[in-house]
Amino acid sequence: MDVTDPTIKGLVRRVSPGIFALPTVFIVICAGRAPDASEWNEWTCLADCAIAAQNIMLAAQALGLASCVAISYTQTALKETLDIPDRLIPELMITLGCPAEDLAPPPRLALSQIVFANQYGKVW
C-alpha cells in the first residue's frame, strides 16, 4: 500500500520513531498469515516481504529516487492509522522520495572477505 496523503503521512510518522523526515511516500508491505501458520510459513512470508522490498528499492534507485526500509513503527498503531485488516500484518515500510543530497556509493568489502567456498573462511 502506498501512503501519499500529507495528513496520513504525518500520522504514520508519529507512530514510527525511527523515521526523522517526512518522505514523499511511504510504502507499507503487508503479509497475510493464517492463524495456524507454521513457523516455516512465518519465515518464508517475511522473506517474501523482504524480496518485494528489495525489488521496490532497486526500481526506485534506477529511477533516481532514494529509499530506506523501516521497521521502527508501532504495528498496532500503524494498522489502525491505515485501516489495515486484522488478517494482514505490516511487515516492512519503505520511505521513498527524492534524495536530499547526491551521495557516493558506500565502500564495499572485497569478495574474498564475504564469499567463501564450502566452509566459512575458506577462500572462494
VEXVOTI-825750 format. One line per field, with one value per atom (N, C-alpha, C): residue number from 1; residue in one letter; x negated, y negated, z negated. Coordinates in nm, 3 decimals. Layout:
nr <- NUM,...
rest <- A,...
xx <- X,...
yy <- Y,...
zz <- Z,...
This chain:
nr <- 1,1,1,2,2,2,3,3,3,4,4,4,5,5,5,6,6,6,7,7,7,8,8,8,9,9,9,10,10,10,11,11,11,12,12,12,13,13,13,14,14,14,15,15,15,16,16,16,17,17,17,18,18,18,19,19,19,20,20,20,21,21,21,22,22,22,23,23,23,24,24,24,25,25,25,26,26,26,27,27,27,28,28,28,29,29,29,30,30,30,31,31,31,32,32,32,33,33,33,34,34,34,35,35,35,36,36,36,37,37,37,38,38,38,39,39,39,40,40,40,41,41,41,42,42,42,43,43,43,44,44,44,45,45,45,46,46,46,47,47,47,48,48,48,49,49,49,50,50,50,51,51,51,52,52,52,53,53,53,54,54,54,55,55,55,56,56,56,57,57,57,58,58,58,59,59,59,60,60,60,61,61,61,62,62,62,63,63,63,64,64,64,65,65,65,66,66,66,67,67,67,68,68,68,69,69,69,70,70,70,71,71,71,72,72,72,73,73,73,74,74,74,75,75,75,76,76,76,77,77,77,78,78,78,79,79,79,80,80,80,81,81,81,82,82,82,83,83,83,84,84,84,85,85,85,86,86,86,87,87,87,88,88,88,89,89,89,90,90,90,91,91,91,92,92,92,93,93,93,94,94,94,95,95,95,96,96,96,97,97,97,98,98,98,99,99,99,100,100,100,101,101,101,102,102,102,103,103,103,104,104,104,105,105,105,106,106,106,107,107,107,108,108,108,109,109,109,110,110,110,111,111,111,112,112,112,113,113,113,114,114,114,115,115,115,116,116,116,117,117,117,118,118,118,119,119,119,120,120,120,121,121,121,122,122,122,123,123,123,124,124,124
rest <- M,M,M,D,D,D,V,V,V,T,T,T,D,D,D,P,P,P,T,T,T,I,I,I,K,K,K,G,G,G,L,L,L,V,V,V,R,R,R,R,R,R,V,V,V,S,S,S,P,P,P,G,G,G,I,I,I,F,F,F,A,A,A,L,L,L,P,P,P,T,T,T,V,V,V,F,F,F,I,I,I,V,V,V,I,I,I,C,C,C,A,A,A,G,G,G,R,R,R,A,A,A,P,P,P,D,D,D,A,A,A,S,S,S,E,E,E,W,W,W,N,N,N,E,E,E,W,W,W,T,T,T,C,C,C,L,L,L,A,A,A,D,D,D,C,C,C,A,A,A,I,I,I,A,A,A,A,A,A,Q,Q,Q,N,N,N,I,I,I,M,M,M,L,L,L,A,A,A,A,A,A,Q,Q,Q,A,A,A,L,L,L,G,G,G,L,L,L,A,A,A,S,S,S,C,C,C,V,V,V,A,A,A,I,I,I,S,S,S,Y,Y,Y,T,T,T,Q,Q,Q,T,T,T,A,A,A,L,L,L,K,K,K,E,E,E,T,T,T,L,L,L,D,D,D,I,I,I,P,P,P,D,D,D,R,R,R,L,L,L,I,I,I,P,P,P,E,E,E,L,L,L,M,M,M,I,I,I,T,T,T,L,L,L,G,G,G,C,C,C,P,P,P,A,A,A,E,E,E,D,D,D,L,L,L,A,A,A,P,P,P,P,P,P,P,P,P,R,R,R,L,L,L,A,A,A,L,L,L,S,S,S,Q,Q,Q,I,I,I,V,V,V,F,F,F,A,A,A,N,N,N,Q,Q,Q,Y,Y,Y,G,G,G,K,K,K,V,V,V,W,W,W
xx <- -0.084,0.000,-0.089,-0.052,-0.129,-0.051,-0.125,-0.064,-0.123,-0.039,-0.084,-0.009,0.106,0.185,0.104,0.083,-0.001,0.044,0.173,0.223,0.194,0.221,0.196,0.047,-0.034,-0.180,-0.228,-0.171,-0.207,-0.172,-0.056,-0.016,-0.107,-0.144,-0.237,-0.370,-0.418,-0.544,-0.538,-0.423,-0.409,-0.419,-0.385,-0.393,-0.519,-0.611,-0.735,-0.854,-0.899,-1.002,-1.137,-1.166,-1.295,-1.296,-1.183,-1.175,-1.178,-1.282,-1.305,-1.254,-1.238,-1.189,-1.066,-0.986,-0.864,-0.896,-0.888,-0.920,-0.806,-0.832,-0.728,-0.618,-0.658,-0.561,-0.614,-0.524,-0.552,-0.494,-0.569,-0.516,-0.514,-0.397,-0.382,-0.360,-0.448,-0.439,-0.378,-0.262,-0.187,-0.190,-0.172,-0.165,-0.037,0.023,0.139,0.095,0.129,0.089,0.212,0.213,0.320,0.295,0.401,0.383,0.306,0.316,0.250,0.121,0.062,-0.059,-0.175,-0.252,-0.369,-0.480,-0.579,-0.693,-0.762,-0.769,-0.829,-0.754,-0.620,-0.540,-0.563,-0.580,-0.605,-0.736,-0.841,-0.972,-0.969,-0.904,-0.900,-0.817,-0.716,-0.633,-0.718,-0.798,-0.886,-0.990,-1.043,-1.139,-1.074,-0.950,-0.879,-0.864,-0.832,-0.818,-0.952,-1.060,-1.192,-1.233,-1.201,-1.231,-1.151,-1.026,-0.943,-1.003,-1.046,-1.106,-1.233,-1.316,-1.439,-1.410,-1.313,-1.279,-1.225,-1.143,-1.090,-1.205,-1.298,-1.409,-1.506,-1.529,-1.615,-1.549,-1.420,-1.349,-1.352,-1.334,-1.338,-1.476,-1.580,-1.717,-1.742,-1.691,-1.707,-1.638,-1.536,-1.464,-1.522,-1.631,-1.695,-1.632,-1.551,-1.486,-1.564,-1.547,-1.609,-1.505,-1.553,-1.461,-1.533,-1.453,-1.508,-1.402,-1.443,-1.348,-1.338,-1.218,-1.196,-1.117,-1.159,-1.082,-1.054,-1.089,-1.069,-0.934,-0.830,-0.695,-0.615,-0.513,-0.424,-0.320,-0.330,-0.247,-0.098,-0.053,0.089,0.136,0.058,0.096,0.095,-0.002,-0.008,0.114,0.150,0.269,0.394,0.407,0.524,0.522,0.408,0.395,0.432,0.387,0.409,0.528,0.600,0.716,0.682,0.571,0.526,0.606,0.666,0.748,0.665,0.733,0.668,0.590,0.635,0.570,0.436,0.403,0.277,0.185,0.055,-0.045,-0.141,-0.157,-0.256,-0.397,-0.467,-0.600,-0.713,-0.706,-0.812,-0.750,-0.821,-0.779,-0.899,-0.875,-0.980,-0.947,-1.046,-1.031,-1.091,-1.025,-1.064,-1.049,-1.150,-1.142,-1.268,-1.278,-1.397,-1.509,-1.632,-1.743,-1.771,-1.803,-1.834,-1.967,-2.058,-2.189,-2.239,-2.335,-2.393,-2.506,-2.484,-2.583,-2.663,-2.788,-2.872,-2.834,-2.852,-2.824,-2.911,-2.858,-2.937,-3.052,-3.158,-3.267,-3.219,-3.278,-3.239,-3.356,-3.323,-3.425,-3.468,-3.591,-3.640,-3.564,-3.540,-3.469,-3.537,-3.669,-3.741,-3.708,-3.648,-3.609,-3.467,-3.389,-3.248,-3.199,-3.277,-3.236,-3.335,-3.281,-3.366,-3.321,-3.411,-3.381,-3.374,-3.264,-3.240,-3.234,-3.319,-3.316,-3.350,-3.296,-3.323,-3.473,-3.525,-3.665,-3.752,-3.699,-3.776,-3.766,-3.882,-3.886,-3.806,-3.732,-3.647,-3.728
yy <- 0.116,0.000,-0.122,-0.223,-0.347,-0.453,-0.535,-0.641,-0.773,-0.856,-0.985,-1.103,-1.079,-1.186,-1.252,-1.384,-1.450,-1.428,-1.430,-1.410,-1.269,-1.171,-1.032,-1.006,-1.066,-1.051,-1.104,-1.216,-1.272,-1.178,-1.112,-1.016,-0.894,-0.847,-0.733,-0.772,-0.891,-0.939,-0.940,-0.976,-0.983,-0.847,-0.740,-0.605,-0.531,-0.606,-0.549,-0.627,-0.596,-0.678,-0.681,-0.584,-0.582,-0.662,-0.721,-0.800,-0.947,-1.014,-1.152,-1.258,-1.224,-1.319,-1.262,-1.348,-1.303,-1.277,-1.151,-1.120,-1.159,-1.151,-1.175,-1.071,-0.948,-0.839,-0.733,-0.673,-0.552,-0.436,-0.328,-0.205,-0.103,-0.051,0.046,0.183,0.275,0.411,0.499,0.554,0.636,0.783,0.869,1.013,1.067,1.160,1.229,1.363,1.386,1.513,1.583,1.713,1.794,1.805,1.807,1.818,1.944,2.048,2.175,2.196,2.086,2.097,2.153,2.236,2.294,2.189,2.218,2.127,2.111,2.220,2.214,2.116,2.123,2.030,1.886,1.864,1.729,1.674,1.758,1.713,1.691,1.781,1.762,1.639,1.611,1.492,1.366,1.363,1.249,1.236,1.349,1.346,1.290,1.328,1.276,1.124,1.075,0.930,0.859,0.919,0.860,0.857,0.962,0.966,0.859,0.842,0.737,0.600,0.578,0.450,0.424,0.526,0.510,0.471,0.537,0.504,0.363,0.320,0.183,0.084,0.112,0.019,0.016,0.129,0.131,0.053,0.071,-0.003,-0.154,-0.190,-0.331,-0.391,-0.318,-0.366,-0.384,-0.293,-0.303,-0.428,-0.475,-0.596,-0.722,-0.707,-0.822,-0.862,-0.774,-0.803,-0.742,-0.800,-0.747,-0.665,-0.563,-0.481,-0.430,-0.393,-0.335,-0.244,-0.125,-0.033,-0.071,-0.061,-0.095,0.016,0.048,0.143,0.084,-0.042,-0.106,-0.179,-0.101,-0.158,-0.072,-0.132,-0.060,0.010,0.142,0.219,0.195,0.199,0.181,0.043,-0.060,-0.197,-0.215,-0.155,-0.165,-0.098,0.019,0.088,0.003,-0.060,-0.145,-0.269,-0.331,-0.452,-0.427,-0.313,-0.282,-0.191,-0.158,-0.071,0.063,0.121,0.250,0.360,0.450,0.556,0.647,0.710,0.797,0.910,0.959,1.074,1.038,0.907,0.863,0.805,0.825,0.775,0.685,0.559,0.474,0.519,0.580,0.637,0.536,0.457,0.362,0.234,0.126,0.000,-0.060,-0.117,-0.182,-0.330,-0.414,-0.557,-0.582,-0.666,-0.686,-0.833,-0.885,-1.023,-1.066,-1.195,-1.249,-1.255,-1.220,-1.223,-1.366,-1.377,-1.508,-1.560,-1.468,-1.506,-1.393,-1.425,-1.325,-1.255,-1.131,-1.057,-0.963,-0.947,-0.850,-0.711,-0.609,-0.473,-0.439,-0.362,-0.326,-0.233,-0.232,-0.139,0.005,0.092,0.233,0.318,0.425,0.521,0.602,0.647,0.734,0.867,0.928,1.056,1.159,1.154,1.252,1.239,1.128,1.108,1.157,1.177,1.210,1.334,1.386,1.504,1.616,1.731,1.844,1.970,2.067,2.192,2.306,2.373,2.493,2.470,2.387,2.358,2.210,2.156,2.016,1.995,1.890,1.859,1.921,2.018,2.084,1.999,1.964,1.876,1.936,1.851,1.892,1.896
zz <- 0.000,0.000,0.000,0.079,0.076,-0.001,-0.072,-0.155,-0.108,-0.045,0.006,-0.054,-0.115,-0.175,-0.287,-0.282,-0.382,-0.527,-0.551,-0.687,-0.736,-0.651,-0.690,-0.703,-0.614,-0.627,-0.762,-0.804,-0.934,-1.048,-1.037,-1.139,-1.139,-1.020,-1.010,-1.074,-1.045,-1.103,-1.256,-1.312,-1.458,-1.525,-1.454,-1.513,-1.467,-1.406,-1.353,-1.407,-1.528,-1.593,-1.522,-1.437,-1.366,-1.238,-1.202,-1.078,-1.116,-1.071,-1.116,-1.019,-0.893,-0.794,-0.727,-0.671,-0.604,-0.456,-0.412,-0.273,-0.180,-0.051,0.049,0.035,0.010,-0.003,-0.099,-0.173,-0.249,-0.170,-0.158,-0.101,-0.213,-0.244,-0.351,-0.289,-0.323,-0.270,-0.376,-0.343,-0.439,-0.396,-0.494,-0.468,-0.531,-0.461,-0.515,-0.570,-0.695,-0.757,-0.813,-0.794,-0.852,-1.003,-1.083,-1.229,-1.270,-1.190,-1.224,-1.143,-1.092,-1.009,-1.091,-1.025,-1.091,-1.100,-1.182,-1.194,-1.059,-0.983,-0.849,-0.761,-0.764,-0.684,-0.727,-0.856,-0.907,-0.849,-0.848,-0.798,-0.647,-0.573,-0.428,-0.391,-0.468,-0.446,-0.464,-0.568,-0.593,-0.481,-0.434,-0.323,-0.197,-0.169,-0.053,-0.062,-0.180,-0.201,-0.179,-0.228,-0.212,-0.065,0.009,0.153,0.226,0.191,0.252,0.223,0.098,0.060,0.141,0.156,0.231,0.376,0.437,0.576,0.590,0.495,0.497,0.484,0.393,0.369,0.488,0.553,0.672,0.786,0.804,0.909,0.880,0.754,0.715,0.746,0.711,0.734,0.883,0.964,1.109,1.164,1.094,1.134,1.071,0.995,0.931,0.799,0.742,0.615,0.499,0.383,0.262,0.187,0.116,0.037,-0.086,-0.183,-0.306,-0.365,-0.406,-0.469,-0.617,-0.671,-0.811,-0.879,-0.999,-1.080,-1.219,-1.237,-1.367,-1.369,-1.377,-1.387,-1.483,-1.539,-1.627,-1.539,-1.533,-1.440,-1.461,-1.585,-1.613,-1.570,-1.602,-1.566,-1.414,-1.346,-1.201,-1.138,-1.190,-1.138,-1.156,-1.272,-1.297,-1.208,-1.195,-1.114,-0.968,-0.916,-0.774,-0.750,-0.856,-0.847,-0.781,-0.824,-0.771,-0.839,-0.763,-0.824,-0.916,-1.010,-1.108,-1.043,-0.929,-0.865,-0.802,-0.795,-0.736,-0.843,-0.823,-0.917,-0.839,-0.883,-0.816,-0.857,-0.764,-0.793,-0.774,-0.668,-0.636,-0.581,-0.600,-0.542,-0.470,-0.353,-0.276,-0.268,-0.298,-0.272,-0.134,-0.058,0.082,0.118,0.188,0.232,0.305,0.331,0.396,0.294,0.335,0.240,0.192,0.064,0.006,0.058,0.088,0.141,0.230,0.313,0.402,0.328,0.291,0.214,0.303,0.269,0.339,0.289,0.372,0.326,0.204,0.111,-0.007,0.032,-0.048,-0.017,-0.029,0.049,0.048,0.001,-0.069,-0.109,0.012,0.010,0.116,0.109,0.225,0.228,0.139,0.132,0.050,-0.098,-0.137,-0.277,-0.306,-0.201,-0.225,-0.151,-0.056,0.020,-0.009,-0.047,-0.084,-0.011,-0.005,0.063,-0.038,-0.041,-0.121,-0.271,-0.325,-0.468,-0.489,-0.597,-0.631,-0.645,-0.581,-0.591,-0.484,-0.411,-0.304,-0.177,-0.123,-0.006,0.109,0.174,0.287,0.413
